[in-house]
Amino acid sequence: MGKRAFFGMVVLFLAAMFISGGISQAGDVKRMSKESLKNALSNPDVIVVDVRLPKDWDASELQIKGAVREDPSHVKDWMTKYPKDKTLVFYCA
C-alpha cells in the first residue's frame, strides 16, 4: 500500500484532541484532513499517537513517521505523560 492510500485510510479514522487543562469532551473532538496532518507533522507542538490495538500494530508495516505507539486499553496509564500545552492527534488506521 502506498503513502497516498495509507494517508487516505488515516483520514477515515483520524481525530484530533486539543488538551488544555483536561481531556476534551467527545463533542469537542476535531477531525483533521490528511493535508492538515501532513502540515502538522513538522510542528513540535503536535504529538501523533498511534492507538491501534496491539495485534493491528504488530501486523502493520505502515506507520506515520514520528508517531508514538500507545495501547488504547491503558489510556489512564499514559495520558498524563503528555504535556497539556501540546496538540495530540490520535489515529488508529
SERO-4910 file (N, C-alpha, C, O; in steps of 0.05 Angstrom, whole numbers):
BEGIN
 pado doro    nc1    nc2    nc3   cac1   cac2   cac3    cc1    cc2    cc3    oc1    oc2    oc3
  Met    A     17    -23      0      0      0      0     18     25      0     37     26     15
  Gly    A     11     44    -17     27     68    -19     21     88      2      1     86     17
  Lys    A     37    109      4     33    130     24      6    144     20     -7    150     39
  Arg    A     -1    149     -5    -26    163    -10    -50    147      0    -68    158     13
  Ala    A    -50    121     -5    -72    103      5    -71    102     36    -92    102     48
  Phe    A    -47    101     47    -45    100     76    -56    125     89    -72    124    108
  Phe    A    -49    148     78    -59    173     89    -89    175     85   -104    187    101
  Gly    A    -99    164     63   -128    164     58   -142    148     80   -163    156     89
  Met    A   -130    125     88   -142    109    109   -141    124    136   -160    123    152
  Val    A   -119    138    140   -116    153    165   -138    173    168   -149    177    190
  Val    A   -144    187    146   -165    208    147   -191    196    157   -206    210    171
  Leu    A   -197    172    149   -222    160    157   -225    156    187   -247    157    199
  Phe    A   -202    152    200   -203    146    229   -190    168    247   -189    165    271
  Leu    A   -180    188    235   -164    208    249   -181    227    265   -201    238    255
  Ala    A   -174    232    290   -187    251    306   -166    267    322   -147    255    331
  Ala    A   -170    292    324   -151    308    340   -164    317    366   -186    327    366
  Met    A   -149    314    388   -159    323    414   -141    346    423   -116    343    423
  Phe    A   -152    368    430   -136    390    439   -137    390    470   -158    392    482
  Ile    A   -114    388    481   -111    386    510   -105    414    522    -84    426    516
  Ser    A   -123    423    538   -119    449    551   -133    448    578   -155    457    581
  Gly    A   -119    437    597   -130    435    624   -145    409    628   -157    405    650
  Gly    A   -146    392    609   -160    366    612   -167    354    585   -162    366    565
  Ile    A   -178    331    586   -186    317    561   -212    329    552   -231    333    568
  Ser    A   -214    335    527   -238    347    516   -262    327    517   -258    303    517
  Gln    A   -286    338    517   -310    322    515   -311    311    487   -300    322    469
  Ala    A   -325    288    484   -327    275    458   -337    295    436   -328    293    414
  Gly    A   -355    312    443   -366    331    424   -346    352    415   -350    365    394
  Asp    A   -324    355    430   -304    375    423   -281    364    406   -264    379    398
  Val    A   -282    338    400   -261    326    385   -263    335    356   -284    334    344
  Lys    A   -241    345    345   -240    355    318   -228    335    300   -210    319    308
  Arg    A   -237    334    275   -225    317    254   -204    333    239   -205    357    237
  Met    A   -185    318    228   -163    331    214   -160    318    187   -161    294    184
  Ser    A   -157    335    167   -154    324    139   -125    314    136   -108    321    152
  Lys    A   -121    298    116    -94    288    112    -74    310    105    -51    309    112
  Glu    A    -84    331     91    -67    354     85    -59    369    111    -36    376    114
  Ser    A    -78    372    129    -72    385    155    -52    369    171    -34    380    183
  Leu    A    -55    342    170    -37    325    185     -9    327    173     11    329    187
  Lys    A     -7    326    146     20    329    134     33    354    142     57    354    148
  Asn    A     18    376    143     30    402    151     37    402    181     56    415    189
  Ala    A     22    388    197     26    388    226     50    370    235     60    373    257
  Leu    A     58    351    218     79    333    226    105    346    233    121    335    248
  Ser    A    111    369    221    136    383    228    133    403    251    153    415    259
  Asn    A    109    405    262    104    423    285    112    409    311    101    388    318
  Pro    A    131    421    326    139    408    351    117    408    373    120    394    393
  Asp    A     96    424    369     74    425    388     53    404    383     32    402    396
  Val    A     57    387    362     38    366    355     51    339    361     73    333    352
  Ile    A     36    322    375     45    295    381     24    276    368      1    277    374
  Val    A     34    259    350     17    240    336     18    214    352     40    203    356
  Val    A     -5    204    361     -6    180    377    -21    158    362    -45    161    355
  Asp    A     -8    136    357    -19    113    344    -33     96    365    -19     85    383
  Val    A    -59     93    364    -74     78    385    -86     53    373   -108     44    382
  Arg    A    -73     41    354    -83     15    343    -80     -6    364    -63     -5    382
  Leu    A    -97    -26    363    -95    -49    380    -68    -63    376    -58    -62    354
  Pro    A    -57    -75    397    -31    -88    394    -29   -107    370     -9   -107    356
  Lys    A    -50   -123    365    -49   -142    343    -49   -128    316    -36   -137    297
  Asp    A    -62   -105    314    -62    -90    289    -35    -76    285    -26    -74    263
  Trp    A    -24    -66    307      3    -53    306     23    -73    296     39    -68    278
  Asp    A     23    -97    308     43   -118    302     40   -127    273     60   -134    260
  Ala    A     16   -127    262     11   -137    235     16   -116    214     17   -123    190
  Ser    A     19    -92    221     22    -70    202     51    -64    196     69    -66    213
  Glu    A     56    -57    170     83    -48    162     83    -18    159    104     -6    154
  Leu    A     61     -5    163     58     24    159     54     39    185     40     29    203
  Gln    A     66     62    187     61     80    209     68    108    201     84    112    182
  Ile    A     57    127    215     63    155    210     90    161    223     94    156    246
  Lys    A    108    172    207    135    178    217    134    196    241    120    217    240
  Gly    A    147    189    262    148    206    286    125    200    306    125    211    328
  Ala    A    106    183    298     84    176    316     94    159    339    112    143    336
  Val    A     81    162    362     87    145    385     64    125    387     41    131    381
  Arg    A     70    101    396     50     80    399     41     78    428     58     76    446
  Glu    A     15     79    432      4     75    459    -19     55    457    -34     54    438
  Asp    A    -22     39    478    -43     19    479    -70     33    487    -71     44    509
  Pro    A    -90     31    470   -115     45    476   -130     34    500   -148     47    511
  Ser    A   -123     10    509   -137     -2    532   -124      7    558   -133      0    580
  His    A   -102     23    557    -89     33    581    -85     63    581    -64     74    588
  Val    A   -106     78    572   -104    107    570    -96    120    596    -80    138    596
  Lys    A   -107    111    618   -101    123    644    -72    121    651    -61    137    666
  Asp    A    -58    100    640    -30     96    646    -12    116    631     10    122    641
  Trp    A    -20    125    608     -2    141    592    -12    170    586      4    186    577
  Met    A    -37    176    591    -47    202    584    -33    225    598    -30    246    586
  Thr    A    -26    222    623    -14    244    638     15    249    630     26    269    639
  Lys    A     27    232    614     55    236    608     59    257    585     81    265    580
  Tyr    A     37    265    572     39    284    550     32    312    561     13    316    576
  Pro    A     48    332    553     43    360    563     16    370    554      7    365    531
  Lys    A      3    384    571    -24    394    565    -24    417    545    -45    424    534
  Asp    A     -1    429    540      0    451    521      6    441    493     10    457    475
  Lys    A      8    415    489     13    403    462    -14    394    450    -34    390    464
  Thr    A    -14    392    424    -38    382    410    -33    352    405    -13    345    392
  Leu    A    -50    335    415    -48    307    410    -66    299    387    -90    306    387
  Val    A    -55    284    368    -70    274    345    -70    244    347    -49    231    346
  Phe    A    -94    232    350    -96    203    353   -105    191    326   -122    201    312
  Tyr    A    -92    168    320   -102    154    296   -101    124    301    -85    114    318
  Cys    A   -117    110    286   -119     81    290   -123     67    263   -138     47    262
  Ala    A   -110     76    242   -114     64    216    -90     47    209    -89     35    188
***
